[in-house]
Amino acid sequence: MTPIALPESPYLLLTPGPLTTTASVKRRMMTDACTWDDDYNNVVQQVRARLVELATSAPGYTSVLMQGSGTASVESVIGSVIPEDGKLAVVANGVYGRRIAQIAQYLRIPHHLIDAGETASADLVALQRLLAEDPAITHVAVVHCETTTGMLNPIEQVGRIARAAGKVFIVDAMSSFGGIEMDIDALQIDFLISSANKCIQGVPGFGFVIARRERMAEIGGRARSLSLDLHDQWACMEDNNGKWRFTSPTHVVRAFAQALNELDEEGGIAARAARYRDNHRTLVEGMRRLGFRTLLDDARMSPIITSFYSPESPDYSFKRFYALLKARGFVIYPGKVSDADCFRIGNIGDIQPADMARLIEAIGESCYWSETVTETPAQVSA
């Protein structure tokens, strides 16, 4: 048989995850671990406790780790938290908000989708109206950083509306937790969902849920899936010193524990958030100097990932542009907006502002479609 080709990846991942990780995080995956062993399960317990500490200083919160992609963790919450007689309201303005509604549809959970479109802010007026009109709604869900565009949604206002109406509040913080400062108690979040391979800067393999302990305790028996039963996974970890119900991604957990240590060494979420903001500022200012326009205005952009309009040139091809940048050591993301031709560049991971400056230089050298892409100040600020 022909051996499987395993190319090296000598480039920076400028994506929203998986992302560029440190060599020390990668090294932690070089040791095997037994899922039954106390040494390993003690690591799991420390990871769970550290996640809660990062989320809030308020008492009464817990966390649970779930195998699989970030979407699997989102599905575990939607499928385990909402009772048979419950109903979900989803506040969406992009692919990942709509995916929550799609999960509800697959699981036959009654739901409303409040879709503002991909470049508009979350429709808070529509949410207030819906909650007033439909008392059957029990839960409200929203994506914090909608990586379709890079938009940061107003979870504080959504949480205030949900709590005033007496609803359980679910936040998909997949691309924001660990990279944007927040206190989930102050934000009135009942269930927060994120993933190992995002702002904590681990590698893919599991997601996690941080929740009010009283809310977690009350959802037993509601799950619509065996492997995605959030309560049973939590109870197993609670009762068995961090043991997972089914095979644990041991190497990934060890890498994540190292990533948590490195977050502390960097200065915590505040310091990491500052670096991400510097990355974002360097990127946006540099791209605008080259004549590129951002999809969103400054007030709605997150420091996580940024969308740019594609050049309006018949010679431009994202595939060719991507290949040229990859050859220079950078990998970017295609666009995901349905009615705009754009591409995306991530600002997170083991990336420094100096890396972003090098990227801008590489992009300037890769603008084959025009002798110059510099636009007038009016065009740049439009």
Secondary structure as GFF3:
##gff-version 3
##sequence-region A 1 382
A	DSSP	beta_strand	12	13	.	.	.	ID=ss1
A	DSSP	alpha_helix	23	27	.	.	.	ID=ss2
A	DSSP	three_ten_helix	28	30	.	.	.	ID=ss3
A	DSSP	alpha_helix	38	55	.	.	.	ID=ss4
A	DSSP	beta_strand	61	67	.	.	.	ID=ss5
A	DSSP	alpha_helix	70	81	.	.	.	ID=ss6
A	DSSP	beta_strand	88	92	.	.	.	ID=ss7
A	DSSP	alpha_helix	95	106	.	.	.	ID=ss8
A	DSSP	beta_strand	111	115	.	.	.	ID=ss9
A	DSSP	alpha_helix	124	133	.	.	.	ID=ss10
A	DSSP	beta_strand	139	143	.	.	.	ID=ss11
A	DSSP	beta_strand	145	146	.	.	.	ID=ss12
A	DSSP	beta_strand	151	152	.	.	.	ID=ss13
A	DSSP	alpha_helix	155	164	.	.	.	ID=ss14
A	DSSP	beta_strand	168	172	.	.	.	ID=ss15
A	DSSP	beta_strand	191	195	.	.	.	ID=ss16
A	DSSP	beta_strand	206	212	.	.	.	ID=ss17
A	DSSP	alpha_helix	213	217	.	.	.	ID=ss18
A	DSSP	alpha_helix	230	239	.	.	.	ID=ss19
A	DSSP	alpha_helix	250	266	.	.	.	ID=ss20
A	DSSP	alpha_helix	268	289	.	.	.	ID=ss21
A	DSSP	three_ten_helix	298	300	.	.	.	ID=ss22
A	DSSP	beta_strand	305	309	.	.	.	ID=ss23
A	DSSP	alpha_helix	318	327	.	.	.	ID=ss24
A	DSSP	beta_strand	330	331	.	.	.	ID=ss25
A	DSSP	beta_strand	333	334	.	.	.	ID=ss26
A	DSSP	beta_strand	342	346	.	.	.	ID=ss27
A	DSSP	alpha_helix	353	365	.	.	.	ID=ss28
A	DSSP	alpha_helix	377	381	.	.	.	ID=ss29
###
